[in-house]
Amino acid sequence: MLKVGLTGGIGAGKSEVSRLLVEHGAVLIDADRIAREVVAPGTPGLAAVVEAFGEDVLAADGSLDRPKLGSIVFADPERLAVLNSIVHPLVGARSHELEEAAADDAVVVHDVPLLTENGLAPLYDLVIVVDAGPATQLDRLVRLRGMTEEDARARMAAQATREQRRAIADIVIDNDVPLEELRRRVKDVWEGLVRRAHATA
């Protein structure tokens, strides 16, 4: 099994790369998706969040009111640390379960947005960074996601720098390119990953 960490700045195209890798046969473990699953209604994770933050973080339907919780934790590092201490172990345990279920010669891709920021590179056999220039990121966030330019710049500034991400990369996929060229680059990367996975199986 080859354990791959996949990351990239907001608007760099990481989601597109993970989708293409899945098309080629990668087993995808999406940290963001799991983070939502572990605090779904009826889970111990949601009960723990409510215990820590109160009933006010619940929406009318009993689900987690993410914007409300976000407004609490992102203004207060100590509260954010409390939330992370609840969610991160649950995400880690679920990710491990999914990894254990994969075949011996699988390429398991962990899609982790904050891989650089949280110092997680040592957890993987190799790290792929999807990279795009700031102008490309800004254009995608404004044009495709409907953000204001101010909002987009703030989100970009809150993440690791481009240099910090590239510094931990074993493979960089430059994504200042049209989709067809990205497809070709991902295919080349995939073939290399498969060779490595088979060598370690």
TAPEQUI-V80650 format. One record per residue. RES is the residue in three letters. SS is DSSP state (H for helix, E for strand, L for the rest). NEAR is the number of other ideal C-beta (glycine too) atoms within 12 Angstrom. D_LAST is the distance of its C-alpha to the last C-alpha in Angstrom with 1 decimal. Layout:
# TAPEQUI-V80650
res | ss | near | d_last
RES | SS | NEAR | D_LAST
RES | SS | NEAR | D_LAST
This chain:
# TAPEQUI-V80650
res | ss | near | d_last
MET | L | 29 | 5.7
LEU | E | 37 | 8.2
LYS | E | 34 | 11.6
VAL | E | 43 | 14.5
GLY | E | 38 | 18.1
LEU | E | 52 | 20.6
THR | E | 47 | 24.3
GLY | E | 41 | 27.6
GLY | L | 37 | 31.3
ILE | L | 34 | 33.3
GLY | L | 35 | 34.2
ALA | L | 41 | 31.5
GLY | L | 38 | 29.8
LYS | H | 41 | 26.6
SER | H | 28 | 27.0
GLU | H | 28 | 27.3
VAL | H | 39 | 24.1
SER | H | 39 | 22.2
ARG | H | 22 | 23.9
LEU | H | 32 | 22.9
LEU | H | 41 | 19.2
VAL | H | 23 | 19.4
GLU | H | 16 | 21.2
HIS | H | 25 | 18.3
GLY | L | 22 | 16.0
ALA | L | 33 | 15.0
VAL | E | 31 | 15.2
LEU | E | 32 | 18.2
ILE | E | 38 | 19.3
ASP | E | 28 | 22.9
ALA | H | 33 | 24.5
ASP | H | 25 | 28.0
ARG | H | 22 | 27.7
ILE | H | 30 | 26.4
ALA | H | 33 | 29.3
ARG | H | 21 | 31.7
GLU | H | 25 | 30.3
VAL | L | 31 | 30.6
VAL | L | 35 | 34.3
ALA | L | 22 | 35.2
PRO | L | 21 | 38.4
GLY | L | 14 | 38.2
THR | L | 23 | 35.2
PRO | H | 19 | 35.6
GLY | H | 29 | 34.5
LEU | H | 31 | 37.6
ALA | H | 22 | 39.8
ALA | H | 22 | 38.8
VAL | H | 36 | 39.5
VAL | H | 27 | 42.9
GLU | H | 16 | 43.7
ALA | H | 26 | 43.0
PHE | H | 29 | 44.7
GLY | L | 14 | 47.1
GLU | H | 17 | 47.8
ASP | H | 16 | 48.7
VAL | H | 30 | 45.1
LEU | E | 22 | 45.0
ALA | L | 18 | 46.1
ALA | L | 11 | 48.7
ASP | L | 9 | 46.1
GLY | L | 17 | 44.4
SER | L | 21 | 41.4
LEU | E | 36 | 40.6
ASP | L | 24 | 42.9
ARG | H | 24 | 40.5
PRO | H | 13 | 43.2
LYS | H | 21 | 45.3
LEU | H | 31 | 42.6
GLY | H | 17 | 41.6
SER | H | 16 | 45.3
ILE | H | 24 | 45.3
VAL | H | 26 | 42.1
PHE | L | 20 | 42.0
ALA | L | 11 | 45.6
ASP | L | 15 | 44.8
PRO | H | 12 | 41.9
GLU | H | 14 | 42.5
ARG | H | 22 | 42.3
LEU | H | 21 | 39.1
ALA | H | 15 | 37.6
VAL | H | 21 | 38.6
LEU | H | 33 | 37.0
ASN | H | 23 | 33.7
SER | H | 19 | 33.8
ILE | H | 31 | 34.0
VAL | H | 34 | 31.6
HIS | H | 26 | 28.7
PRO | H | 19 | 27.7
LEU | H | 29 | 27.8
VAL | H | 34 | 25.6
GLY | H | 25 | 23.1
ALA | H | 18 | 23.0
ARG | H | 29 | 22.7
SER | H | 35 | 19.9
HIS | H | 19 | 18.0
GLU | H | 16 | 18.7
LEU | H | 26 | 17.5
GLU | H | 28 | 14.2
GLU | H | 17 | 13.8
ALA | L | 15 | 14.7
ALA | L | 26 | 11.9
ALA | L | 17 | 9.3
ASP | L | 16 | 5.7
ASP | L | 19 | 5.0
ALA | L | 31 | 8.4
VAL | E | 40 | 10.3
VAL | E | 37 | 12.5
VAL | E | 47 | 15.8
HIS | E | 43 | 18.3
ASP | E | 38 | 21.7
VAL | L | 41 | 23.8
PRO | L | 33 | 27.3
LEU | L | 28 | 28.3
LEU | L | 35 | 25.1
THR | L | 31 | 27.2
GLU | L | 19 | 30.2
ASN | L | 22 | 28.5
GLY | L | 18 | 26.6
LEU | L | 26 | 23.1
ALA | H | 30 | 21.2
PRO | H | 14 | 19.7
LEU | H | 24 | 17.9
TYR | L | 32 | 15.4
ASP | L | 25 | 12.9
LEU | E | 30 | 15.5
VAL | E | 34 | 18.7
ILE | E | 45 | 20.2
VAL | E | 39 | 24.0
VAL | E | 46 | 26.1
ASP | E | 38 | 29.4
ALA | L | 32 | 32.9
GLY | L | 19 | 36.3
PRO | H | 25 | 38.6
ALA | H | 18 | 40.9
THR | H | 29 | 38.2
GLN | H | 34 | 37.1
LEU | H | 28 | 40.7
ASP | H | 21 | 41.5
ARG | H | 30 | 38.7
LEU | H | 29 | 39.6
VAL | H | 22 | 43.3
ARG | H | 16 | 43.1
LEU | L | 17 | 40.1
ARG | L | 18 | 40.2
GLY | L | 11 | 43.9
MET | L | 21 | 44.0
THR | L | 14 | 47.0
GLU | H | 19 | 46.5
GLU | H | 13 | 47.4
ASP | H | 18 | 44.9
ALA | H | 28 | 42.1
ARG | H | 20 | 43.0
ALA | H | 16 | 43.0
ARG | H | 24 | 39.5
MET | H | 31 | 38.2
ALA | H | 17 | 40.0
ALA | L | 16 | 38.6
GLN | L | 28 | 35.0
ALA | L | 30 | 33.4
THR | L | 18 | 34.7
ARG | H | 31 | 33.0
GLU | H | 15 | 32.9
GLN | H | 21 | 31.2
ARG | H | 36 | 28.4
ARG | H | 26 | 27.9
ALA | H | 17 | 27.8
ILE | L | 32 | 24.6
ALA | L | 30 | 22.9
ASP | L | 25 | 20.0
ILE | E | 33 | 20.8
VAL | E | 27 | 24.2
ILE | E | 40 | 25.1
ASP | E | 26 | 28.8
ASN | L | 33 | 30.4
ASP | L | 23 | 34.0
VAL | L | 22 | 33.7
PRO | L | 13 | 34.5
LEU | H | 15 | 31.9
GLU | H | 11 | 31.4
GLU | H | 17 | 30.4
LEU | H | 30 | 28.1
ARG | H | 23 | 26.4
ARG | H | 18 | 25.9
ARG | H | 29 | 24.6
VAL | H | 35 | 22.0
LYS | H | 21 | 20.9
ASP | H | 19 | 20.4
VAL | H | 36 | 18.4
TRP | H | 31 | 16.2
GLU | H | 18 | 15.5
GLY | H | 24 | 14.4
LEU | H | 36 | 12.1
VAL | H | 24 | 10.4
ARG | H | 16 | 10.1
ARG | H | 23 | 8.7
ALA | H | 29 | 6.1
HIS | H | 17 | 5.1
ALA | H | 14 | 5.8
THR | H | 19 | 3.8
ALA | L | 15 | 0.0
